[in-house]
Amino acid sequence: QVQLVESGGGLVQAGGSLRLSCAASGRTFSTYVMGWFRQAPGKERDFVAAITSSSGSTYYADSLKGRFTISRDNAKNTVYLQMNSLKPEDTAVYYCASSPRISGFGIATTGFYDYWGQGTQVTVSS
């Protein structure tokens, strides 16, 4: 069982930055693929970014490339999401997720992940 706890959300003005953190329990964190998703009110949960366990390869939603950066610190069992140049449309609840799968097939889909955090609210004002 893996427990994930997100933090770092809040209210920020458009153009600002936030860094989200996701702390994971368990000794197998370094072997898990980690992902970030977001869900706006009335919308589906959308893929934001993911990072693999082995090579640390990163994947991003096309619309977010260049503004968001995912990283991980295996020594701290933590994955981060640095968000820059934030826009009002980035407002959502952001969720951290983890998966023990080795293959990256489906890495941008919610079904790839077995464990989810409770989410952290990000609100970007115009």
N, C-alpha and C positions, 0 to 999 in steps of 0.2 A: 504494500500500500504506500502510495506517495501522497503527501499533502503539500499543497502549493498555497502560498500566501502572497498576494500582490500588495504593493504599496507605491506611493509616489504620485497618485492621481491628485487632481485638484482643479481649481479655476485659474485660467491663464488668458491673457489677452491675445488676440490674433497676432501672429508673428513671433510669439514667444516660444519657449522650450519647456519641456518636462522630461524627466527620466523616470521611467517606471522600473520597479524591481520586483522580482518574483523569487522568494526564498522557498526552497524545496527541502523536504525531509528525506531521510534515507541515504544509505551509503552508495546507491547505484546511480546517483544523479549524473555522473560523468558519462554514463552509458546511454542516457535518454536523449531523444530528440526533444527539443523545447520549442514551443510556438507561442505566438501572441495572436489573439483574435479580438475583434471588437464588435459591439452590438449597439446600434442606435435604437431609440424607441420606435417600436412598430416595424423594425427591420430584422432581417436574418443576421446571424452571427457570421461575420466576414473575416477571412484570413488577412493578417497583417504581415507577419514575418515568422521565419523559423530558422533554427540553427541546429546542425547535426551534432552528434556526439563525438564522432571520430575526427573527421577533418575540420570540423567547425565551419563547414560550408553554410552559407546563408542564402535564404530565399525571401523574396519580398513580393507583396502585391504590386503589380505594375504601377499603379497610380501613386504609390508611396515611395518608390525608389528615389533616392537622393535626399529625402527629408527624414526618413526613419532609419535607425541603425540598431540591429539586434546584436547582442554580445553575451558571453557567458563567462563566469568565473567558477570553474569546477572546485577550486579550493574552498570557496564560500557557498557552494551549492546554490548559486544565484544566477539568474538570467536577467538581462536588462533590455529595456527598449528606450533608446534615446530618440526623442521626437522634437524636431526643429521646425521652424517656420509654420507653426500650427495655424490651422484654419478653422472657422466655425464648423465646417463639415466634418472635422475630426472628432467632434463631440460624440462621446459614446462611453459605454462601460467596456473597459479593456480586461480581457481574460488571458491568463497564462495557462498553458496546457503542456502535458508531457506524454511521451510515447516511448515504449521500449522497442519499437520496431526498428529493424536495421535498414530495410529498404526504404527509400525516400518516395516511393510511389504513393501518391495521394497525400503528400505532406501538407498541402494547402487545404485539406478538407477536415471538417470537424471529426469525422469518423476515424481518422488516423490516430487520434489521441485518446488515451484511456483515463487520464486524470486532469482535473480542472480546478482552478482556483475560484474564489468567490467573486472576483472582479473588483476593479477599482474605477471610480468615475473620473472621467476627464471632460471638462467643460471649457470650451474655447469661446470667449466673448468677442463680438465684432467691434 
